[in-house]
Amino acid sequence: MKKVFLMIAVVLIGTGCYAQKSNVNKAKNKAMASESPDFNGARELIAIALEDESTKNLADTWYWAGMIGYKENEYLMTQSILTGKTDDQKVGEAVVESYNYFVHADSLAMIPVIDKKGKEKIDTKTRKNIQQKMLEYYSMQNLVKYGIWLNDQRDFVKAYEVFKMHTDIPSLPMMQEEKLQAKMPKDTIYEQYLYYEGIFATQAKMHPEAIAVFESMKDGQFEAITVNQFLYQEYVELKDTVNFVRVLKDATERFPAEPWFLQNLINYYIFSGQETTAIDYLKKAIEREPNVAQYHQILGNLLENAKRYDEALEEFDAAIAIDDKAAEAYAGKGRVFYNQAVKMNEDAAYISDNKVYKQALKDMDAMFAKSLPFFEKAHEVDPENRNYMITLKGLYYRLHMDAKYNEIENKLNQ
């Protein structure tokens, strides 16, 4: 009796396995039909086989699950040529679906099985088929096109995920053969897509993901300045002081002519109460790159804040000697005298002797007058800067320069 039950069980198991393999074949036929492929019907059949114990761990099952999306993408692209209409979403979803199935199919294909001769064997045929499909997706940039469409829909999370799928293809275990790698160079086009991947992650507020992308690019050549700026901002978002300071220091040395990094580094030192460190850091930067006008100008600002006026003037003069269009350096010189005049005005309020008081006011006006030509020069170099115009308006009023006052007021009111 037990033998009978055992035989029945074996027959039932065999029948179940046969039924699921039959579903795989039926799905294959529906997807591969040349005239009227039924991709939804194929998916329904393959879904059963993907869950059944007898077929869910077979590379062939997952390979044909991937082929459904692959063939649908192929079919839709042909239809777009014939009709002039493209369903970008449907095309993209088919590619993503097939990509994921192919990756899993390859992992199963590489699991050794014992053949009839008792030897371990891997499914190299399935791997080679998948390799060609992946290479095709990479070369034809199918995922890139879909990612751009997703970005246009402002679905930044999916746009990031899809671009990552594309940039991951050269790193997939199945794609490590030398002849395949030769067809997937990590050139400027690859770096461009990696860059967009990072931007999509930033837009999606996926900070760790964005950081991973930009860290991988920070020492490269593609959009190097912008990459480091993005990386800094990502660490700021995470309040990771150690890393954003590291990025700023590295970028300041690498891009000495780009003041953005140094300015942010100096701002960090200032707002964290480390002005002396800021000044020391700038002086070292100037020793390394003495002909960067921005460095001298920023150092002048810091020395001015520290009321080290003579040193500040020297740095502003150095900036102007390098760049005679350095409007901020001219304004810096003006501020040195202007702020001293403001302090003289405050001190005059405590003078009780009338004669001394009047002399103090004269000295104060002379100091304001001393600042005037530098603000005028700053305005000449940068005529659209309203801060310079507002300061000039105040100076013209104080110095009773009515015609100049009216002229600058008219400009401000335009």
C-alpha positions in Angstrom: 0.0 0.0 0.0 2.8 2.4 0.9 4.5 1.7 -2.4 1.3 2.6 -4.2 1.0 5.9 -2.3 4.7 6.6 -3.1 4.2 6.0 -6.8 1.1 8.3 -6.8 3.1 11.0 -5.1 5.9 10.7 -7.6 3.5 10.9 -10.4 1.8 14.0 -8.9 5.1 15.8 -8.4 6.1 15.0 -11.9 2.8 16.2 -13.3 3.2 19.5 -11.3 6.6 20.1 -12.6 5.5 19.4 -16.2 2.5 21.7 -15.8 4.7 24.6 -14.7 7.2 24.0 -17.4 4.3 24.0 -19.8 3.3 27.4 -18.4 6.8 28.7 -19.1 6.5 27.4 -22.7 3.1 28.9 -23.1 4.3 32.3 -21.8 7.2 32.1 -24.2 4.9 31.4 -27.2 2.6 34.3 -26.2 5.5 36.8 -25.9 7.3 35.6 -29.0 4.3 35.6 -31.3 5.3 37.6 -34.4 1.9 39.1 -35.3 -0.2 39.6 -32.1 2.0 39.0 -29.1 0.0 38.7 -25.8 2.4 40.2 -23.2 -0.1 40.4 -20.4 -1.2 36.8 -21.0 2.5 35.8 -20.9 3.0 37.5 -17.6 0.0 35.8 -16.0 1.4 32.4 -17.0 5.0 33.1 -16.0 3.9 34.5 -12.6 2.5 31.1 -11.7 5.8 29.4 -12.6 7.8 32.0 -10.7 6.0 31.0 -7.5 5.7 27.2 -8.0 8.3 25.2 -6.0 9.1 23.1 -9.1 10.1 26.0 -11.3 10.8 29.1 -9.2 14.5 28.2 -8.8 15.2 27.5 -12.4 17.2 30.0 -14.4 15.1 29.3 -17.4 12.0 30.4 -15.7 13.4 33.8 -14.8 15.1 34.2 -18.1 11.8 33.9 -19.9 10.2 36.2 -17.4 12.8 38.7 -18.5 12.2 38.0 -22.2 8.6 39.1 -21.9 9.6 42.6 -21.1 12.5 42.5 -23.5 10.2 41.4 -26.4 7.5 44.0 -25.4 10.1 46.7 -25.5 11.2 45.5 -28.9 7.6 45.4 -30.1 6.7 48.8 -28.8 9.7 50.4 -30.4 8.8 48.9 -33.7 5.3 50.2 -33.3 6.6 53.7 -32.5 8.5 53.7 -35.8 5.4 52.6 -37.7 2.9 55.0 -36.0 5.1 57.8 -34.8 3.7 57.4 -31.3 5.7 56.2 -28.3 4.4 55.2 -24.8 7.5 56.1 -22.9 6.2 54.8 -19.6 5.2 51.4 -21.0 8.5 51.0 -22.9 10.5 52.0 -19.8 8.6 49.7 -17.5 9.2 46.8 -19.8 12.9 47.4 -19.8 13.1 47.7 -16.0 11.1 44.5 -15.6 13.2 42.5 -17.9 16.5 43.9 -16.4 15.5 42.7 -12.9 14.4 39.3 -14.1 17.6 38.9 -16.1 19.8 39.7 -13.1 18.1 37.1 -11.0 18.2 34.5 -13.9 21.9 35.0 -14.2 22.5 34.4 -10.5 20.6 31.1 -10.8 22.4 30.1 -13.9 25.7 30.4 -12.1 24.7 28.0 -9.3 26.4 24.7 -10.2 24.2 21.6 -10.7 25.1 18.0 -11.0 24.6 16.7 -14.5 23.9 13.1 -15.6 27.6 12.3 -15.5 27.9 13.4 -11.9 29.8 16.6 -12.8 29.1 20.1 -11.7 27.8 22.4 -14.5 26.7 26.0 -14.8 24.3 27.3 -17.3 26.7 29.3 -19.6 24.1 29.4 -22.4 21.7 31.4 -20.3 24.4 33.7 -19.1 25.6 34.5 -22.6 22.1 35.2 -23.8 21.6 37.6 -20.8 25.0 39.3 -21.4 24.0 40.2 -24.9 20.6 41.6 -23.7 22.3 43.7 -21.1 24.9 45.0 -23.5 22.1 45.9 -25.9 20.3 47.9 -23.1 23.5 49.6 -22.3 24.5 50.5 -25.8 21.0 51.6 -26.8 20.6 53.6 -23.6 17.1 52.2 -23.0 17.2 52.9 -19.3 18.7 56.4 -19.8 15.7 57.4 -22.0 13.3 56.1 -19.4 15.1 57.9 -16.6 15.0 61.2 -18.5 11.2 60.7 -19.0 10.8 60.0 -15.2 12.8 63.1 -14.4 10.5 65.1 -16.6 7.5 63.7 -14.6 9.4 64.8 -11.5 9.6 61.3 -10.2 13.1 61.8 -9.0 13.3 58.6 -6.9 12.5 56.3 -9.9 14.7 58.4 -12.2 17.6 57.9 -9.8 16.9 54.1 -9.6 16.7 53.7 -13.3 19.9 55.7 -14.0 21.6 53.6 -11.4 20.5 50.4 -13.2 22.2 51.8 -16.3 25.5 52.8 -14.7 25.6 49.5 -12.7 25.6 47.4 -15.9 29.4 47.6 -16.4 29.8 46.5 -12.7 27.5 43.5 -12.8 29.3 40.2 -12.2 28.0 38.8 -15.5 29.6 41.7 -17.4 33.2 41.4 -16.2 34.6 39.6 -19.3 37.3 41.7 -21.0 35.5 41.7 -24.3 32.3 43.0 -22.7 34.2 45.7 -20.7 35.8 46.9 -23.8 32.3 47.7 -25.2 31.4 49.6 -22.0 34.1 52.2 -21.4 33.6 54.5 -18.4 34.1 57.6 -20.6 32.6 61.1 -20.4 29.2 59.8 -21.5 29.2 57.3 -18.6 30.3 60.0 -16.2 27.6 62.3 -17.5 24.9 59.7 -16.7 26.5 59.1 -13.3 26.4 62.8 -12.7 22.7 62.9 -13.5 22.1 59.9 -11.2 23.6 62.0 -8.4 21.4 65.0 -9.2 18.3 62.9 -9.3 19.2 61.5 -5.8 19.7 65.0 -4.6 16.3 66.1 -6.0 14.8 63.1 -4.3 16.5 64.0 -1.0 18.2 60.6 -1.0 21.2 62.0 0.7 23.3 58.8 1.3 22.7 57.8 -2.3 23.7 61.2 -3.7 26.8 61.2 -1.5 27.8 57.7 -2.8 27.6 59.0 -6.4 29.4 62.3 -5.8 32.1 60.7 -3.6 32.9 58.4 -6.5 33.2 61.4 -8.9 34.8 64.0 -6.6 38.4 63.4 -7.7 37.6 63.0 -11.4 37.5 65.6 -14.2 33.8 65.6 -15.2 32.0 68.7 -13.8 34.5 68.4 -11.0 33.7 71.8 -9.4 29.9 71.2 -9.4 30.3 67.6 -8.2 32.2 68.9 -5.1 29.7 71.6 -4.5 26.9 69.0 -4.6 28.8 66.8 -2.3 29.4 69.6 0.2 25.7 70.5 0.2 24.7 66.8 0.8 26.9 66.7 3.9 25.5 70.0 5.1 22.0 68.5 4.8 23.1 65.6 7.0 24.8 68.1 9.4 28.0 66.1 8.9 30.5 68.8 9.8 33.6 66.6 9.6 32.9 65.6 6.0 31.7 68.9 4.6 34.9 70.5 6.0 37.0 67.8 4.4 35.3 68.4 1.1 35.8 72.1 1.3 39.5 71.8 2.3 40.2 69.3 -0.5 38.4 71.4 -3.1 40.1 74.7 -2.0 43.5 73.1 -2.7 42.3 71.5 -6.0 40.5 74.6 -7.4 42.4 77.6 -6.1 40.8 79.9 -8.7 37.3 79.0 -7.5 36.6 81.1 -4.4 33.3 79.3 -3.6 34.9 76.6 -1.6 37.2 78.9 0.3 34.4 81.3 1.1 32.3 78.5 2.5 35.2 77.2 4.5 35.9 80.6 5.9 32.3 81.2 6.7 32.3 77.9 8.7 35.3 79.0 10.7 33.8 82.5 11.3 30.4 81.2 12.4 32.0 78.6 14.6 34.1 81.3 16.3 37.4 80.3 14.6 38.3 83.6 12.9 42.0 83.2 13.7 41.9 79.8 12.0 40.2 81.4 9.1 42.9 84.0 8.7 45.7 81.5 9.1 44.1 79.2 6.5 43.8 82.1 4.0 47.4 83.1 4.5 48.5 79.5 3.8 46.3 79.5 0.7 47.9 82.8 -0.5 51.4 81.4 0.1 50.4 78.5 -2.2 48.5 80.6 -4.8 49.6 84.3 -4.4 47.9 85.5 -7.6 44.3 84.7 -6.7 42.6 88.0 -6.1 39.7 86.5 -4.2 42.0 85.1 -1.5 43.4 88.6 -0.8 40.0 90.1 -0.9 38.5 87.6 1.6 41.5 87.9 3.9 41.1 91.7 3.8 37.5 91.3 4.9 38.5 89.1 7.8 41.3 91.5 8.9 38.8 94.4 8.6 36.4 92.5 10.9 39.3 92.0 13.3 39.9 95.8 13.1 43.4 95.2 11.8 42.8 98.0 9.3 46.4 98.5 7.9 46.7 94.8 7.1 43.3 94.8 5.6 44.1 97.7 3.3 47.3 95.8 2.2 45.2 92.8 1.2 42.6 94.8 -0.7 45.5 96.6 -2.5 47.0 93.2 -3.4 43.6 92.0 -4.8 43.3 95.2 -6.9 46.9 94.8 -8.2 45.9 91.3 -9.5 42.5 92.3 -10.7 41.7 96.0 -11.3 38.0 95.0 -11.7 37.8 93.6 -8.2 34.7 95.7 -7.1 34.6 94.1 -3.7 38.2 95.0 -3.0 37.5 98.6 -3.7 34.4 98.4 -1.5 36.5 96.8 1.2 38.9 99.7 1.2 35.9 102.0 1.5 34.5 100.1 4.4 37.8 100.3 6.3 37.4 104.1 6.4 33.6 104.2 6.5 33.5 101.9 9.6 36.2 104.0 11.4 34.1 107.1 10.7 31.0 105.4 12.2 33.0 104.6 15.3 34.2 108.2 15.5 30.6 109.3 15.3 29.7 107.1 18.2 32.6 108.3 20.3 31.8 111.9 19.6 28.5 111.5 21.4 30.5 111.3 24.7 32.6 114.4 24.2 31.4 117.3 26.5 33.9 119.9 25.3 32.2 121.8 22.4 35.4 122.7 20.7 36.7 119.2 20.8 33.3 117.9 19.7 33.3 120.1 16.6 36.8 119.0 15.7 35.7 115.3 16.2 32.9 115.9 13.7 35.2 117.4 11.2 37.6 114.5 11.5 34.7 112.1 11.2 33.5 113.8 8.0 37.0 113.7 6.6 37.1 109.9 7.3 33.7 109.5 5.5 35.1 111.5 2.6 38.1 109.3 2.5 35.9 106.2 2.0 33.9 107.9 -0.9 36.2 107.4 -3.9 36.6 103.7 -3.2 32.8 103.1 -3.1 32.5 105.2 -6.3 35.1 103.0 -7.9 33.3 99.8 -6.8 30.1 101.3 -8.3 31.9 102.1 -11.5 33.1 98.5 -11.8 29.8 96.9 -10.7 27.1 99.5 -11.5 24.2 97.1 -10.7 25.2 96.4 -7.1 22.5 98.1 -5.0 24.5 97.9 -1.8 27.2 100.2 -3.3 24.5 102.6 -4.5 22.8 102.7 -1.1 26.2 103.4 0.7 27.0 106.1 -1.9 23.5 107.7 -1.3 24.3 107.9 2.4 27.7 109.4 1.8 26.5 112.0 -0.7 23.8 113.1 1.8 26.3 113.3 4.7 28.8 115.2 2.6 26.1 117.6 1.2 26.8 116.5 -2.4 23.2 117.2 -3.6 23.7 116.6 -7.3 25.4 113.3 -6.8 22.7 112.4 -4.2 19.9 113.0 -6.6 21.7 111.1 -9.4 22.2 108.0 -7.3 18.7 108.2 -5.9 17.2 108.2 -9.4 19.2 105.1 -10.2 18.0 103.3 -7.1 14.4 104.2 -8.0 14.6 102.9 -11.6 
